[in-house]
Amino acid sequence: MYSHIIFDLDGTLIQSLPGIATALNDALAEHQLPTHSTDAIRTFIGDGAYTLCARAATEQSEDTIERVHQSFLKEYSKAWRNGTIVFEGIQELIGSLKSMECTLSVLSNKPHSFTTEMVDYFFPDKPFDLVLGQREGVAKKPDPSGVHEILGELEQTSNNSVLVGDATIDIVTARNAGISSIAVIWGYHGLDQLTSVSPKHIAKSIDQLIEILTPKNVPAFR
Ligand SMILES: O=C(O)COP(=O)(O)O
């Protein structure tokens, strides 16, 4: 059983696609650039806000992409509250893991300020022992630095830790850091994509994630 669980944020704990899509399309429109369907935007998410904008504003200069990026950050600060929800069953799972005294953390490629603000907003009981988003000067996922920093800060070992994520980048990050991984399929990458990077476990539903993370004989879950 894993006693330390590192959660990805977007597409794993929260459904953030509508807020991201609104903010991105508003930012693109501000710069007279073509907008995208929500389905297309889903495929742009995962590598942080700048890369999101670079994928949306293809063939634009770096200066233009940076301007779209700045507009996106401004728009997203207004858009995320109305366009984001916690996936069904996640609050209960987090509560159960806390009652089992698991150590919990979040590692996201979303800008750090949004990551902490949104986690505080959606999880006001502060169940996470450490929350890290993308920070200036720190390599983002799939670099293992974030995982290593969390393990060090929380005095956890690679053996007892697992990273739960919805994107191939999360599974590759776990492998690069030498920890186990669980791919969940309710987020932004499909089963085939996730299978191609060989996660240790695959959860096709919140119930399957509960099965993997919590032993059957713990009364709190049954
Ligand atoms: O905002 C992103 O690009 C990705 O965020 P995530 O790492 O929480 O999935």
The ligand as an ORCA input file, in Angstrom:
! r2SCAN-3c Opt
* xyz 0 1
  O      -1.744     23.339    -16.702
  C      -1.140     22.401    -17.290
  O      -0.634     22.504    -18.424
  C      -1.034     21.062    -16.648
  O      -1.429     21.043    -15.321
  P      -1.310     19.633    -14.555
  O       0.166     19.333    -14.464
  O      -1.955     19.864    -13.223
  O      -2.033     18.607    -15.384
*
